[in-house]
Amino acid sequence: MTRDSNLTRRRFTALTATAALSTALAGCSGSGGDAANAAEADGDDATTAESTAEPTTESGETTGADSGSGGGSAPQFDGWFDNVGNYDGVVDETGSSTVTVTVGAQANGGAFGFGPAAIRVSPGTTVVWEWNGEGGSHNVAAADGSFESELAGSSGHTFEHTFEATGTYTYACTPHETLGMKGAVVVE
């Protein structure tokens, strides 16, 4: 091989890596698509979505003794929070009828967290996720598919879900899950 073909191969590799990185980062800085742009164009920054689906017992939810339910014991998340920079335990909100979680909280090297990351609530509690407008577009998607918000980036946007069944519900921001933007709701 000649020196020119080695340089060409190196350059090709460098360009390919740069293109892949640019594509990956584009999802983090996007405006959220047509729905978010339409809301901003209308001047409606405070949009609300609501989820009323009954939670299921699919793969994202753990019930029974394994979840740590009952008696206020520490829930087991099976590594869910291993790469989450702002997880420091479960915030006890039992007895509250409504609990607010910030979407875009400072964590994981930017505005890529839920604040607080994990909460404990009573059955019948409504959790309201409220966007702070930082970190690009985010969503809230249950690991078991029982609830999912739209992708949004505007400050004041909200999504809510009422938790009726006991269990542990893990969720994430789909575009930023690999960065550690994850959360959990423990219902007991």
Residue frames relative to the residue before (quaternion, step in Angstrom):
aa qw qx qy qz dx dy dz
M 1.0000 0.0000 0.0000 0.0000 0.00 0.00 0.00
T 0.3770 -0.7156 0.5413 0.2299 3.50 -1.09 0.68
R 0.6735 -0.4975 0.3714 0.4012 3.49 -1.31 0.32
D 0.6300 0.5514 -0.3409 0.4276 3.61 1.01 -0.74
S 0.6705 0.4851 -0.3243 0.4582 3.62 0.90 -0.78
N 0.6131 0.5314 -0.3559 0.4638 3.64 1.08 -0.59
L 0.6551 0.4955 -0.3177 0.4737 3.56 0.94 -0.80
T 0.6397 0.5219 -0.3284 0.4589 3.57 0.97 -0.78
R 0.6554 0.5022 -0.3093 0.4717 3.58 0.93 -0.86
R 0.6490 0.5081 -0.3132 0.4718 3.61 0.96 -0.81
R 0.6616 0.5028 -0.3095 0.4623 3.53 0.92 -0.88
F 0.6292 0.5307 -0.3286 0.4631 3.58 1.00 -0.84
T 0.6580 0.5086 -0.3050 0.4640 3.60 0.93 -0.90
A 0.6633 0.5046 -0.3035 0.4618 3.57 0.93 -0.89
L 0.6667 0.4962 -0.3040 0.4658 3.58 0.92 -0.85
T 0.6402 0.5202 -0.3228 0.4641 3.58 1.00 -0.80
A 0.6560 0.5018 -0.3096 0.4712 3.60 0.93 -0.85
T 0.6440 0.5198 -0.3167 0.4634 3.58 0.99 -0.82
A 0.6599 0.5008 -0.3097 0.4667 3.58 0.94 -0.86
A 0.6527 0.5102 -0.3195 0.4601 3.60 0.94 -0.82
L 0.6571 0.5046 -0.3068 0.4684 3.59 0.95 -0.86
S 0.6447 0.5213 -0.3203 0.4583 3.59 0.96 -0.84
T 0.6490 0.5110 -0.3111 0.4700 3.57 0.98 -0.83
A 0.6616 0.5098 -0.3094 0.4545 3.59 0.92 -0.87
L 0.7004 0.4658 -0.2709 0.4681 3.59 0.94 -0.84
A 0.5398 0.6337 -0.4075 0.3755 3.60 1.13 -0.46
G 0.6374 0.5328 -0.3282 0.4496 3.60 1.05 -0.70
C 0.6609 0.5215 -0.3081 0.4431 3.59 1.11 -0.62
S 0.7825 0.3397 -0.1741 0.4919 3.57 1.04 -0.63
G 0.4095 0.7320 -0.4615 0.2890 3.60 1.22 0.16
S 0.5518 -0.6376 0.4366 0.3137 3.54 -1.27 0.37
G 0.6363 -0.5665 0.3407 0.3975 3.59 1.18 -0.02
G 0.5880 -0.6190 0.3686 0.3677 3.58 1.16 0.14
D 0.7924 -0.3684 0.2367 0.4247 3.49 -1.41 -0.08
A 0.6462 0.5317 -0.3434 0.4264 3.61 0.91 -0.80
A 0.6799 0.4687 -0.2946 0.4809 3.59 0.89 -0.88
N 0.6556 0.5072 -0.3165 0.4613 3.59 0.97 -0.80
A 0.6383 0.5225 -0.3363 0.4544 3.59 0.98 -0.77
A 0.6498 0.5083 -0.3225 0.4641 3.60 0.96 -0.81
E 0.6653 0.4925 -0.3088 0.4685 3.58 0.97 -0.83
A 0.6402 0.5334 -0.3270 0.4458 3.58 1.01 -0.78
D 0.6805 0.4705 -0.2799 0.4871 3.58 1.11 -0.70
G 0.4883 -0.6630 0.4330 0.3667 3.57 1.27 -0.18
D 0.5488 0.6163 -0.3848 0.4134 3.57 1.28 0.19
D 0.0538 -0.8339 0.5492 -0.0076 3.57 0.13 1.30
A 0.7205 0.4056 -0.2419 0.5078 3.59 1.12 -0.53
T 0.1155 0.7925 -0.5851 0.1276 3.56 0.19 1.27
T 0.2027 -0.7836 0.5801 0.0912 3.54 -1.17 0.60
A 0.0730 -0.7480 0.6582 0.0431 3.51 -1.09 0.83
E 0.1402 -0.7982 0.5823 0.0647 3.56 -1.07 0.68
S 0.1945 -0.7587 0.6128 0.1045 3.52 -1.09 0.78
T 0.0601 -0.8165 0.5740 0.0148 3.55 -0.80 0.99
A 0.3941 0.7305 -0.4787 0.2862 3.59 1.25 0.12
E 0.4815 -0.6471 0.5109 0.2973 3.55 -1.11 0.75
P 0.4797 -0.6696 0.4754 0.3092 3.63 -0.81 0.91
T 0.2898 -0.7526 0.5694 0.1592 3.54 -1.14 0.68
T 0.4528 -0.6643 0.5146 0.2982 3.55 -1.30 0.05
E 0.2241 0.7897 -0.5289 0.2156 3.58 0.95 0.92
S 0.8248 -0.3216 0.1815 0.4282 3.57 -1.33 -0.11
G 0.6878 0.4993 -0.3094 0.4264 3.66 0.96 -0.63
E 0.7098 0.4198 -0.2458 0.5094 3.58 1.21 -0.30
T 0.1366 -0.7604 0.6296 0.0815 3.53 -1.00 0.85
T 0.0937 -0.7995 0.5913 0.0492 3.56 -0.88 0.88
G 0.7302 0.4512 -0.3016 0.4150 3.52 -1.30 0.15
A 0.8251 -0.2646 0.1783 0.4663 3.53 -1.29 -0.42
D 0.6189 0.5729 -0.3556 0.4028 3.61 1.00 -0.66
S 0.6722 0.5027 -0.3096 0.4468 3.61 1.09 -0.57
G 0.4770 -0.6539 0.4581 0.3674 3.57 1.20 -0.28
S 0.3704 0.7441 -0.4848 0.2723 3.59 1.23 0.24
G 0.7638 0.3608 -0.2796 0.4563 3.51 -1.16 0.63
G 0.8562 0.1440 -0.1178 0.4820 3.51 -0.94 0.90
G 0.5229 -0.6753 0.4019 0.3301 3.62 1.20 0.23
S 0.3491 0.7396 -0.5127 0.2611 3.61 1.14 0.40
A 0.6251 -0.5604 0.3905 0.3777 3.55 -1.23 0.45
P 0.3912 -0.7191 0.5178 0.2483 3.61 -0.76 0.98
Q 0.3463 -0.7077 0.5784 0.2113 3.54 -1.23 0.58
F 0.1685 -0.8263 0.5345 0.0561 3.58 -0.61 1.13
D 0.3665 -0.7816 0.4533 0.2221 3.61 1.28 0.20
G 0.7683 -0.3924 0.1961 0.4661 3.58 0.81 1.01
W 0.3750 0.7581 -0.4718 0.2489 3.62 1.23 -0.03
F 0.7727 0.3486 -0.1740 0.5012 3.59 0.98 -0.84
D 0.2931 0.8012 -0.4869 0.1874 3.62 1.22 0.24
N 0.7987 0.2399 -0.1374 0.5346 3.65 0.94 -0.77
V 0.4760 0.6607 -0.4395 0.3791 3.60 1.17 0.56
G 0.3701 -0.7978 0.4445 0.1702 3.55 -0.43 1.29
N 0.7730 0.3588 -0.2048 0.4814 3.62 1.04 -0.58
Y 0.4527 0.6633 -0.4798 0.3533 3.62 1.18 0.30
D 0.1148 0.7931 -0.5904 0.0967 3.56 -0.71 1.09
G 0.7825 -0.2346 0.1121 0.5657 3.55 1.09 0.74
V 0.5616 -0.5947 0.4696 0.3322 3.52 -1.38 0.09
V 0.3056 -0.7429 0.5705 0.1712 3.58 -0.81 1.05
D 0.3310 -0.7708 0.5178 0.1677 3.57 -0.65 1.14
E 0.0349 0.7939 -0.6019 0.0787 3.55 -0.57 1.26
T 0.2738 0.7741 -0.5307 0.2102 3.61 1.20 0.43
G 0.7406 0.3681 -0.2994 0.4758 3.54 -1.02 0.84
S 0.6111 0.5258 -0.3578 0.4713 3.62 1.22 -0.30
S 0.4034 -0.7185 0.5063 0.2542 3.59 -0.95 0.78
T 0.7782 0.1061 -0.0519 0.6168 3.60 1.19 -0.60
V 0.0595 -0.7779 0.6255 0.0057 3.56 -1.00 0.90
T 0.2279 -0.7796 0.5714 0.1173 3.60 -0.93 0.92
V 0.1170 -0.7594 0.6389 0.0369 3.55 -1.04 0.96
T 0.3668 -0.7329 0.5327 0.2110 3.60 -0.84 0.98
V 0.2103 -0.7457 0.6221 0.1127 3.56 -1.00 0.92
G 0.7572 0.2846 -0.2507 0.5317 3.57 -0.63 1.17
A 0.2950 0.7621 -0.5153 0.2581 3.57 1.22 0.54
Q 0.5784 -0.5856 0.4361 0.3639 3.58 -1.17 0.56
A 0.3593 0.6843 -0.5628 0.2932 3.55 -0.66 1.20
N 0.8449 0.2330 -0.1296 0.4638 3.54 -1.29 0.33
G 0.7330 -0.4543 0.2315 0.4503 3.58 0.97 0.86
G 0.7992 0.0470 -0.0472 0.5973 3.61 1.17 0.40
A 0.6942 -0.4170 0.3504 0.4705 3.56 -1.21 -0.57
F 0.3902 0.7283 -0.4501 0.3388 3.55 0.81 1.11
G 0.5928 0.5534 -0.3849 0.4406 3.55 0.80 1.03
F 0.3670 -0.6436 0.6112 0.2784 3.50 -1.43 0.15
G 0.1081 -0.8228 0.5568 0.0353 3.58 -0.89 0.89
P 0.4780 -0.3421 -0.7743 0.2344 1.56 -0.96 2.30
A 0.6136 -0.5848 0.3926 0.3569 3.56 -1.23 0.50
A 0.8065 0.0743 -0.0211 0.5862 3.60 1.02 -0.73
I 0.0471 -0.7932 0.6071 -0.0071 3.54 -0.99 0.94
R 0.2530 -0.7118 0.6305 0.1782 3.54 -1.31 0.49
V 0.0029 0.8051 -0.5906 0.0542 3.57 -0.80 1.07
S 0.5108 -0.6053 0.5122 0.3321 3.54 -1.36 0.19
P 0.6102 -0.5200 0.4210 0.4243 3.61 -1.18 0.38
G 0.7543 0.3492 -0.2863 0.4765 3.57 -1.01 0.86
T 0.5163 0.6397 -0.4146 0.3903 3.59 1.28 -0.07
T 0.2751 -0.7295 0.6039 0.1657 3.56 -1.09 0.80
V 0.1782 -0.7571 0.6216 0.0932 3.54 -0.85 1.04
V 0.1385 -0.7750 0.6150 0.0436 3.55 -0.85 1.07
W 0.1712 -0.7540 0.6272 0.0934 3.57 -0.73 1.10
E 0.0782 -0.8100 0.5812 -0.0050 3.58 -0.74 1.10
W 0.3664 -0.7425 0.5297 0.1840 3.55 -0.75 1.16
N 0.2711 -0.7640 0.5637 0.1585 3.57 -1.04 0.82
G 0.5428 -0.6610 0.3752 0.3573 3.60 1.28 0.08
E 0.6208 0.5430 -0.3475 0.4461 3.61 1.23 0.18
G 0.7860 0.3689 -0.2516 0.4276 3.57 -1.21 0.55
G 0.6219 -0.5389 0.3564 0.4425 3.61 1.18 0.28
S 0.7135 -0.4178 0.3317 0.4542 3.54 -1.22 -0.51
H 0.0751 -0.7889 0.6099 -0.0047 3.53 -1.02 0.95
N 0.0953 -0.7445 0.6470 0.1343 3.51 -1.39 0.14
V 0.3236 -0.6865 0.6066 0.2367 3.53 -1.37 0.03
A 0.0832 0.8142 -0.5643 0.1086 3.60 -0.46 1.19
A 0.3915 -0.7219 0.5252 0.2232 3.56 -0.70 1.13
A 0.5394 -0.6333 0.4537 0.3196 3.56 -1.03 0.81
D 0.7212 0.4185 -0.2465 0.4940 3.60 1.11 -0.64
G 0.5380 -0.6629 0.3806 0.3555 3.61 1.28 0.08
S 0.4524 0.7227 -0.4378 0.2854 3.63 1.21 0.08
F 0.7876 0.0074 -0.0404 0.6148 3.61 1.22 -0.30
E 0.0817 0.7791 -0.6189 0.0569 3.56 -1.22 0.58
S 0.2919 -0.7460 0.5758 0.1633 3.53 -0.96 0.94
E 0.5675 -0.5367 0.4752 0.4051 3.51 -1.34 0.02
L 0.5543 -0.5635 0.4855 0.3735 3.55 -1.31 0.28
A 0.1153 0.7973 -0.5785 0.1279 3.60 -0.71 1.08
G 0.1820 -0.8054 0.5572 0.0877 3.54 -1.19 0.54
S 0.5835 0.6195 -0.3743 0.3684 3.59 1.21 -0.23
S 0.5449 -0.6169 0.4714 0.3167 3.53 -1.11 0.81
G 0.7725 0.3401 -0.2610 0.4684 3.56 -0.97 0.86
H 0.4907 0.6343 -0.4497 0.3932 3.60 1.23 -0.19
T 0.0699 -0.8085 0.5835 0.0314 3.60 -0.97 0.79
F 0.0810 -0.7309 0.6749 0.0620 3.50 -1.37 0.46
E 0.0415 -0.8211 0.5690 0.0144 3.58 -0.90 0.81
H 0.0508 -0.7671 0.6394 0.0106 3.50 -1.26 0.62
T 0.2625 -0.7513 0.5871 0.1480 3.56 -0.97 0.90
F 0.2478 -0.7843 0.5593 0.1036 3.56 -0.75 1.13
E 0.1387 -0.8237 0.5487 0.0344 3.58 -0.43 1.25
A 0.7588 0.3715 -0.1891 0.5004 3.60 0.93 -0.90
T 0.4919 -0.6455 0.4925 0.3143 3.57 -1.07 0.73
G 0.4135 0.6804 -0.5362 0.2804 3.54 -1.20 0.60
T 0.4560 -0.6380 0.5354 0.3135 3.52 -1.35 -0.11
Y 0.1152 -0.8042 0.5830 0.0065 3.55 -0.67 1.18
T 0.1297 -0.7853 0.6022 0.0616 3.57 -0.57 1.13
Y 0.0191 -0.7933 0.6081 -0.0222 3.54 -1.13 0.72
A 0.1093 -0.7890 0.6024 0.0515 3.56 -1.29 0.32
C 0.4536 -0.5708 0.5836 0.3576 3.50 -1.41 0.10
T 0.4644 -0.7292 0.4235 0.2706 3.58 -0.45 1.19
P 0.7311 0.4207 -0.2875 0.4538 3.68 0.70 -0.88
H 0.7803 0.3344 -0.1653 0.5020 3.61 1.14 -0.53
E 0.3072 0.7787 -0.5000 0.2217 3.60 1.20 0.30
T 0.6720 0.5000 -0.3111 0.4489 3.61 0.92 -0.83
L 0.6209 0.5211 -0.3416 0.4757 3.60 1.23 -0.35
G 0.5908 -0.5844 0.3587 0.4252 3.58 1.27 -0.29
M 0.4420 0.6810 -0.4759 0.3382 3.61 1.18 0.35
K 0.2923 0.7482 -0.5167 0.2962 3.53 0.20 1.41
G 0.0523 -0.7937 0.6054 0.0265 3.52 -1.24 0.47
A 0.1699 -0.7710 0.6023 0.1177 3.53 -1.35 0.04
V 0.1531 -0.7314 0.6565 0.1032 3.51 -1.27 0.63
V 0.1501 -0.7659 0.6225 0.0580 3.56 -0.76 1.12
V 0.1068 -0.7994 0.5907 0.0239 3.58 -0.62 1.16
E 0.2169 0.7752 -0.5682 0.1711 3.57 -0.68 1.16
